[in-house]
């Protein structure tokens, strides 16, 4: 096969395109890469992988554990992919030197042994797709605020610089200085993890800043990711900051709601105790319930959960 020509991402403002060759059952890794700003093509078998080369990805990320390929078939596929001239970064649980030598001999540009920290994986990807651009410290350079968190105790095993800065803005010491989630975020993480395992729709946590003068809100969303990459028992948290007035305006416009209903919908994001929202609006329990019912009726939603799901779609549209 002749070498393919591909566009140097340093000369393009479009998202870098990656071909991820991985068993489809562990595709959450691909979701984490999409959150980091990459355009992905996914392949779970040799035919799809070779077809993916036609789209000229800047990098192939290949997990060598492909259950449907017996024996040396993954090495053969690696060799065919590498023959295209596109860099191939492999992930493998095999830690013996002989196996790594076989990967290099088959054409792997670089090899990572799982488990590997998400920060290291992103840094390797950035270096391989932009080989002629001077690189700084080994941190992801895309403006994505994210962190990997251990569910058991809230330990943050890795944070992007953007996430670290946001946590310091919204949470006072000692939480902003410790590598652990503050209590309110930790409580949400445990509830959300249980909900997700039960098949419930994703729910955000939204918190206000320390200073009431600011009109900002910080939202947390929970993503599953490949445990072999971020660590077993860990979750990927993605953080988004948005101006409160702007978010309410987008809800009003996107869902054709009057301003009071858009404000109510915004305040209900990530809240499990709706009584606090009622108190913040100066409403009694019955009046608040009527407001919620009226909101759901305007949106054509059967219940509040469906209404909140519509709001999440609008608020995430710009992310």
C-alpha positions in Angstrom: 0.0 0.0 0.0 1.4 3.5 -0.9 1.8 6.1 1.8 -1.2 8.3 2.3 -0.9 12.1 2.4 -2.5 13.7 5.4 -3.0 17.3 6.5 -0.6 18.8 9.1 -2.9 19.8 11.9 -0.6 22.6 12.8 -1.7 24.3 9.5 -5.4 23.7 10.0 -7.9 25.1 12.5 -10.2 22.1 12.2 -10.3 19.5 14.9 -7.7 16.8 14.6 -9.1 13.5 13.3 -8.3 10.3 15.0 -9.0 6.7 14.0 -9.7 4.7 17.1 -9.4 0.9 16.6 -10.9 -0.7 19.7 -13.5 -3.2 20.7 -16.8 -1.5 20.6 -17.7 -2.7 24.1 -15.1 -0.4 25.6 -15.8 2.7 23.5 -16.1 5.1 26.5 -12.5 5.9 25.8 -13.6 7.4 22.5 -16.2 9.5 24.3 -13.4 10.9 26.5 -11.3 11.8 23.5 -14.3 13.5 21.8 -14.8 15.6 25.0 -11.1 16.7 24.6 -11.9 18.2 21.2 -11.0 15.5 18.7 -13.0 14.3 15.7 -13.2 10.5 15.9 -13.8 7.6 13.6 -14.4 4.3 15.4 -13.5 0.9 14.1 -14.0 -2.4 15.9 -12.7 -4.8 13.2 -10.1 -4.9 10.4 -12.4 -4.0 7.6 -13.7 -0.9 9.3 -10.1 0.0 10.4 -8.7 -0.1 6.9 -11.8 1.8 5.5 -11.1 4.5 8.1 -7.7 5.2 6.5 -9.5 6.6 3.5 -10.7 9.6 5.6 -7.0 10.5 6.2 -6.8 10.6 10.0 -3.8 12.4 11.6 -3.3 9.5 14.0 -4.5 5.9 14.6 -5.0 4.9 18.2 -5.1 1.1 18.4 -6.0 -1.0 21.4 -4.1 -4.3 20.9 -6.8 -6.2 22.9 -9.3 -7.0 20.2 -11.2 -10.1 21.4 -12.5 -11.0 17.9 -8.9 -11.2 16.5 -7.1 -14.4 17.5 -3.4 -15.0 17.8 -1.2 -12.6 15.8 -4.1 -11.1 13.9 -3.9 -7.8 15.9 -0.2 -7.5 14.9 -1.0 -8.1 11.3 -3.6 -5.4 11.4 -1.2 -3.0 13.1 1.3 -3.6 10.3 -1.3 -2.9 7.6 -2.3 0.3 9.4 1.2 1.5 9.9 2.0 0.9 6.2 -0.2 3.8 5.4 2.3 6.2 6.7 0.0 7.5 9.4 1.4 7.4 13.0 0.0 4.6 15.1 -0.1 4.8 18.9 -0.8 1.4 20.6 -2.4 0.6 23.9 -1.6 -2.8 25.4 -1.8 -4.6 28.7 1.2 -6.8 27.8 4.2 -5.5 29.7 7.0 -7.8 28.6 9.8 -6.3 26.6 9.4 -8.9 23.8 5.8 -8.0 23.2 6.6 -4.2 23.0 9.4 -5.0 20.6 7.0 -6.9 18.4 4.7 -3.9 18.3 7.5 -1.6 17.2 8.6 -4.2 14.6 5.0 -4.2 13.3 5.2 -0.5 12.8 3.9 1.1 16.0 5.1 4.7 16.3 4.7 4.7 20.0 3.5 2.1 22.6 1.7 2.8 25.8 1.2 0.1 28.4 -2.2 0.2 30.3 -3.2 1.5 32.6 -2.0 4.9 31.4 -3.0 8.3 32.8 -5.4 10.3 30.7 -3.0 13.3 30.8 -0.1 11.1 29.4 -2.4 9.7 26.6 -3.5 13.2 25.6 0.0 14.5 25.7 1.3 11.7 23.5 -1.5 12.2 21.0 -0.8 15.9 20.8 2.9 15.3 20.3 2.3 12.8 17.5 -0.2 14.8 15.5 1.8 18.1 15.8 5.4 16.9 15.6 6.8 20.2 14.3 5.2 22.4 16.9 7.1 23.2 20.0 5.4 21.6 23.0 5.1 22.9 26.5 4.6 20.8 29.7 3.0 17.4 29.2 -0.6 18.6 29.7 -3.4 18.6 27.2 -3.4 22.0 25.4 -7.0 22.1 24.3 -9.3 24.3 26.4 -11.2 21.5 28.1 -11.7 21.4 31.9 -11.7 17.8 33.0 -10.5 15.6 35.7 -10.4 11.9 36.6 -11.8 11.1 40.0 -11.9 7.9 42.1 -15.5 7.1 43.0 -14.6 5.5 46.4 -13.1 8.6 48.0 -13.2 11.5 45.5 -9.5 11.5 45.0 -8.6 13.5 41.8 -5.9 11.5 40.1 -5.5 14.0 37.4 -6.8 17.5 36.5 -6.4 19.6 33.4 -5.0 23.1 34.1 -8.4 24.5 33.3 -10.2 22.3 35.8 -7.7 23.1 38.5 -8.3 26.9 37.9 -12.1 26.5 38.0 -12.0 24.5 41.2 -9.9 27.1 42.9 -12.4 29.8 41.8 -15.4 28.1 43.1 -14.3 26.2 46.2 -12.3 27.7 49.1 -9.4 26.1 50.8 -8.8 23.4 51.8 -10.8 21.9 48.9 -9.2 24.0 46.3 -5.7 22.9 47.5 -6.4 19.2 48.0 -6.7 16.6 45.3 -10.2 15.6 46.5 -13.7 16.6 45.6 -15.5 19.0 48.0 -18.4 17.4 49.9 -21.2 18.7 47.8 -19.6 17.5 44.5 -18.7 14.2 46.2 -22.3 13.6 47.2 -23.5 14.3 43.7 -20.9 12.0 42.2 -22.1 9.0 44.4 -25.7 9.7 43.5 -25.0 10.2 39.8 -22.9 7.0 39.6 -25.8 5.0 41.1 -28.3 6.6 38.7 -26.1 5.9 35.7 -25.7 2.2 36.7 -29.5 2.0 36.9 -29.8 3.3 33.4 -31.1 6.8 34.3 -30.5 9.8 32.0 -27.4 11.9 32.8 -27.9 14.7 35.2 -25.7 17.8 35.8 -24.5 19.4 39.0 -24.5 23.2 38.9 -22.9 25.3 41.6 -22.7 29.0 42.2 -19.5 30.9 42.8 -18.3 32.1 46.2 -19.0 35.7 45.3 -22.6 36.7 44.7 -21.4 39.5 42.5 -20.4 37.1 39.8 -23.1 35.9 37.4 -21.4 32.6 36.7 -22.3 28.9 37.3 -20.0 25.9 37.2 -21.5 22.6 35.9 -20.2 19.1 36.3 -21.1 16.2 34.0 -20.1 12.6 34.6 -18.7 10.4 31.8 -17.7 6.8 31.8 -14.2 6.1 30.4 -12.0 3.1 29.8 -10.9 1.9 33.2 -7.6 0.7 31.8 -6.8 4.2 30.8 -8.1 6.3 33.7 -8.0 3.6 36.4 -10.5 1.1 37.6 -13.2 2.7 39.8 -12.6 6.1 38.3 -14.9 8.5 36.4 -14.2 11.3 34.0 -15.7 14.7 35.2 -16.1 17.4 32.6 -16.5 21.0 33.9 -18.3 23.8 32.0 -18.6 27.4 33.2 -21.3 29.6 31.8 -22.8 33.0 32.5 -26.1 32.7 34.4 -27.9 35.4 32.4 -26.6 34.1 29.1 -27.7 30.5 30.0 -31.2 31.7 30.9 -31.4 33.7 27.7 -30.4 30.7 25.7 -33.1 28.6 27.4 -35.7 31.2 26.8 -34.8 31.4 23.1 -34.1 27.7 22.4 -37.3 26.5 24.1 -39.5 29.4 23.4 -40.1 30.1 27.1 -41.0 33.3 28.9 -38.1 34.6 31.0 -39.5 33.5 34.4 -39.9 29.9 33.2 -36.4 29.9 31.7 -35.0 31.1 35.0 -36.9 28.4 36.9 -35.6 25.7 34.5 -32.1 27.0 34.9 -32.2 27.0 38.7 -33.5 23.4 38.7 -30.4 22.1 36.8 -28.6 19.6 38.9 -30.9 20.1 41.9 -32.2 17.1 43.9 -33.7 19.3 46.7 -36.3 21.4 44.8 -37.4 23.1 48.1 -34.3 25.3 48.0 -35.3 26.5 44.5 -38.8 27.2 45.7 -37.4 29.2 48.7 -35.0 31.1 46.4 -38.0 32.2 44.3 -40.1 33.0 47.3 -42.7 30.4 46.5 -44.7 28.1 48.7 -44.8 24.4 48.0 -48.2 24.4 46.2 -47.3 27.5 44.1 -44.0 26.1 43.2 -45.6 22.8 42.1 -48.0 24.7 39.9 -45.1 26.6 38.3 -43.3 23.4 37.6 -46.5 21.8 36.1 -47.0 24.8 33.9 -43.4 24.7 32.7 -43.7 21.0 31.8 -47.0 21.7 29.9 -45.3 24.5 27.8 -42.5 22.2 26.9 -44.8 19.3 26.1 -42.9 17.2 28.8 -44.5 14.5 30.8 -42.5 15.3 33.9 -39.7 17.5 35.2 -37.0 15.0 34.2 -38.0 15.3 30.6 -38.0 19.1 30.8 -34.6 19.1 32.3 -33.3 16.9 29.6 -34.5 19.4 27.0 -32.7 22.1 28.9 -29.5 20.1 28.9 -29.6 19.8 25.2 -29.9 23.5 24.7 -27.2 24.4 27.2 -24.8 21.8 25.8 -25.3 22.9 22.2 -22.4 25.5 22.5 -20.0 23.2 24.2 
